[in-house]
Amino acid sequence: MIINCSENCIYEKEGICNLKHVTYSSGTPAKDCPYFKEKQKHKNRD
């Protein structure tokens, strides 16, 4: 099953949710997704 995802989530890749297994709820769902985990921002190293 394909689940579209437009959130800034660690499981999102090219607009698709790539979560492969059921896990515990994140406790901070975005919209209707109980597994949402925000991607960490990477700092550019110069």
C-alpha positions, 0 to 999 in steps of 0.5 A, a space after each residue: 500500500 502506498 501512503 502519500 506523505 508531504 510532511 517533514 518526517 524521517 519516514 518520508 522519501 520523495 513524497 511517499 511514507 517509507 515506514 516498513 513496520 508498525 511501531 509505537 506512536 510518536 506522541 506528536 502526530 502530524 495531521 492523521 499520522 501517529 508515527 510522525 517524527 520530524 527530520 532533524 535539520 542538518 547544519 552546513 559545515 564550512 
